[in-house]
Amino acid sequence: MSSKCSLDIFLFAIMLNPPLSLLSDDLIAYIVEHVEKFPDEDLYNLSLADRAFTRFCQTYIFRTLQLGQSWGTKSRISKSLEKKRKILNFKPSFANRVRVVEFAISHKRNAWLFNDPTLIGILQLLAKSPVPPHELRIGGVAYCPFTLEDPILVVGRLIQSFFSQTLTILHLAQCQNVPFPLFLTCPRLREVHLDKVAVAEESYDQYPETQCCGRELPALELLNYRESQSLVRQMITPPPRFHTPVVLWSKLRVLTLSPHEKEEMTCLQPILDMACSTLEELYLTNLHVGDDEQLSLARFVNLSDLSHLHVFALNATIKCDVPGSAVLRDINIVLAF
């Protein structure tokens, strides 16, 4: 019997034996925690099944707030924003449960969104929460990336919002025209996840001085990137407009990338050199879309100075029918530090 079927039977049984108030909060929280792993519909149904579950379900239901839609016209997105604003106005406690804000947009004309009064109103409501959201996700959809129409406006909006003080986790996926000064807006940033991300430009001469210097630098603890080398290269060596590093590497503990992409791997050793005294986990495990080229690790990786490294994971293509595999020899060379 599957775990989901067992859970369904259990829930049905307890509903035949009210009151549910006799169940401890720990047990109700345990049930909700497991239902949350199933499709959203199950969580919604459980929330409506009995008031005992409602409060616990809402913790997950309202955890992520999507502002903007992957597909849709400006009118449709505006109506969706207005609906969410009314809900948060009517029930401010829902805003207190939001921990993640997500922008998922595919169309190119999107500058209006970051100037939209309704969106600004929603952000102001979230700012009043005792614990404002700390995670931001910006992205498009497969084969239709999210191209920021006005990156300077986006940086300015983040500086003005609560994210400048609360953001600790940033996800960028399928994004183009991403502004490098984005990192200077969030000094508490600790985790960055990049998937198919490209920078806005090389010079940043048009950006105001307030967006390019004079701000506290984020000290990353985790970086996960795939097919985003243009941005990662600027994180390693900032353009001339930036007089100081924009990211501190001296506290990086976890690094993840693909071992099959040459451009990504060329960024690896400079990061290892800057995080040599703190890096604990190195994962060369991200999948690469297309034919996997088995690169020579010894050309790109030197682990000898990583004094705190205790996890090294590798996604390697090893042909067992080839005697004396060069891949195994290569791995042995890298690990013999």
N, C-alpha and C positions, 0 to 999 in steps of 0.2 A: 504494500500500500504506500502511495507517495506521501511525502510530508504534507503537501497541500491538502490531499484528501483527509488525512488524519486531523489536520487543523480544522477543516470544515466540519467534520463530525463532532470535534470537541466543542466548537463554537455553538453548534446546533444543540448539543447536550446541555451546555450551561444556560442557554436561553430558555430551556424548558424548566429550569430550576432557579427562578428569581428569588431574592433580589441579587443582582450582580454587585451591589454595593458590598456584599460579603467578601468578594474577592479583594485581595490586597492590591495596593497600587503597584507593587513590584511585579505581581503576576500579570496584571493588565498591561503594564508596560512591556513585559516580555512577549505577550501575545502580539501586541501592536508592532513591536520591533521585527517580528518574523513576517507578519503580513505585509509590512512595508517593502519587503524584497520581491513581492509579487506585483503584477500590473496595478497601476493606480486605481483602477476601478474597484479592486478588492478593498483597498484602504478606505475609499469613499463609502462603500457599502457598510463596512464595519463601523465607521464613524456614525452612520445613521441608524445602525442596528440597536444601539442602546447608549444612553447618555454616559454610562460608565466609561465607554471607549472614546467618546467625542474629544475630550481635552487632550488625550494622548495622541489620537490620530492627527489632530490639528497641528501638532508639533512637526509632523512630516509633511502634511498637506500644504502648509503655508511656508515651509522652509525655503523653497525656491520660488522667486517671483520673476516671471518672464515679461519683459517690457519690449514690445515689438514682436513681430511674428516672422517666421521663416519665409512665408509666402503671403502675399496680400497687398492690396492697394493702400495708399496713404489714408483713405477714408476708413478702411477696415481696421487698420492699426490704431487710428485715432479713437474709433469707437471702443476698441478693446481697452485702450488706456483709460478712457473715461469710465468704463465699467469698473475697472480695478480701483480707480481713485475713489469712486462712490462707495465701494465695499470697504475700503480702508478708512474712509471718513465715518461710515456708519458703525464700524467695529474696529476702533483703533488697536484693540488687543491683538488683532491679526497681524498688524505691522510689527508687533513685538516679537513675533515668531519667525520673521523673515531673516534668513542668514545669508542667502545667495541671491544676487540679482543677475539676470541673464538677458543679454541682447542677442537675438538670433534673427538676422535680417539678410536677405539675399539681393534686393534691388539696389541699384547704384545711387539713386537720389535719396539720400538718407540724412543730410545735414539738418533738415527741418526737425527731425526727431529730437535732436539734442537741444533744440531751441523751443520745443513744444511746451507751452505753459502747463499742460496736464502732466507731462512727464516730470517737469520741475516740481510741480505740486506733490507728486508721489514721492519723490526723493526727499522733499521737506518733511513729509509725514514719517518716512522711515528714519529720518534724522532724529526724531523725537523719541524713538525707541530707547529703552534703558540699555539695550545691547544692539546697536545698529548693525546692518549686514557687514560681513568682513570678507566676503568672497564675490568676485566679479567674473562673469563669463561673457565673452564677446566672440561671435562667430557667425559664419554663414553655413551653407549646406554643401554637400558633396557636389562637385562640378559647377558650383555657383558661389564663389567666395564673397565674403562681406568686404567691400571696398569702402573705406572711410572717405566720404566725400570731402569733409572738412576736418582734417586731423587736429589742426590748431584749436578749433572749437571744442573738440572732444577733450583735449588736454585741459583747456580752460574750465570746462564743466566739471571735470574730476577735481581740480584744485578747489573749486567753489563748494563741492559736495562733502558730505561726511566721509567719503572714501579716502580723502586725503589724510584722515586720522585713523581710520579703522581697517583699511584694506590690508589683508595678510596673504590672500591667495588669489592669483590671477590666472585665468584660462583664456588663451587666444587660439582660435581654431578657424582655419579657412579664412584668414584675414589678410587683406592687402592694404597698402598705404598706411601701415601702422606707424605712429609717431614715436621715435625713440625717447623723447622727453617724457613719455608716459611714466617711465620708471621714477622720474624725479618727483612725481606728484604724490607718491605713496611711500613715505620713509619706513613704514612698518611692514612693508612687503617681505614675505619670507618664502613663499612658494610660487614658482612660475612654470606653467605648462604651455608649451608652444607646439602647434601642429599646423604645418603648411602656412607659415606666416612670413610676410615680406614687409620690409621697412618702407617708409614714405619717401625718403630721399637720402642724399649723402651729405649735403651741406647744412641744412636747417637754417639758412640765413634769414628766412622770412619769419622765423619764430621769435616772439618777444623775449627779451632778456630774462624776464621773470620765470619763463618756462625752461630755461636752459642752464641756470646756475643759481647759486645762493640757497640751495635747499639741502636738507639732510638726506644722506644717501641710504638706500635700502641695503640691508645685509642679507643676501639670499641664503637659505638653508637647503632648499631643494630646487633643482632645475631639471625639467624633462622636456626635451625638444626633438622634433622630427621635421625634416624638410623646412627648416627655418633659419638656415645658416646666415642669411643676410642680416637678420636682427641679432643673432648671437655674436657675429663678428663685431658689430657695433658695441655690444655689451662688453666685449673683451678690449677693444680699442676704439674709444669714442671718436667721432668726427672732430676736426679742429675747433668747431664752434664751442665744444665743451672743454673747459680748461682743466677739469678734474675727472676722475672716473665717475661713472653714473651708477655703477653697481659695485658693492663691496663683496669680494669673494672669500674673505678670510674666515667666514663662518659656514661655508657650504659643506653640507654633510652627505647629501644624496644627489647623484648625477645619473641621468638616464638618456640614452640616445641610441641610434642605429649603427651597428658595425658594418653595414653593407653600403653606406652612402659616403663616398669619398669626401665630399664637401663638408659633411657633418663631422667626419673624423678629423679633418684638419683643424677644427676648433677645439678638439679634445685636450691635447697636451697643454696649450696655454692655460686652460681652465685648471687642469691638474697642478700645474706649477703654482698658480695663485692660491689654490686651496689645499696645498700639500700637507699642511699641519692639521687640517680639520676633516677632510673627506673620509667618510666611513664606509660608504656603499657606492659601488660603481656598477651600473647595469648597462651593458651593451646588448640590449634585448629588444628595442623598438623594431617593429616590422617595417620593412621597406616595400613600397608598392612597385611592382615590376620585377624584373630578374634580379636575384640577389647575387651581387658580385662579392666573392669572398676575398676581402682585402687582407693584406698582410698586417697583422696587429703590431708586429715588431717595428714597423715603419711609423706608426702613429702613437703608440702607447709606451710609456716608461713609468712603471709603478714603483720604482726603487725609492722615491722620496716620500711616498704616502705612508707616513708613520702610523696613522690610525685606521688604515683600511682593513676591514674585516669581512667585507662581502664583495665578491667579484663574480658577476654573472654574465654569460656570453651566449648569444644565439649564433651558433656556427653551423655551416653546412659541411658535413664530413661525409665523404664518399667511402663507405666501408670496403668497397670492392677494389679500391686503389691501394696497393701495398705501399707502406712507408709514407702515409699521408702527410703532405706538407703542412696541412692545417694543424695537425696535432703537434708537429715540430714547432710551428709558429707559436701556438699556445704555450708550449713548454718554455720557450724563450722568454715570453712576456711574464710568466709566473715565476721564473727563476730569479727573483729579486731578493 
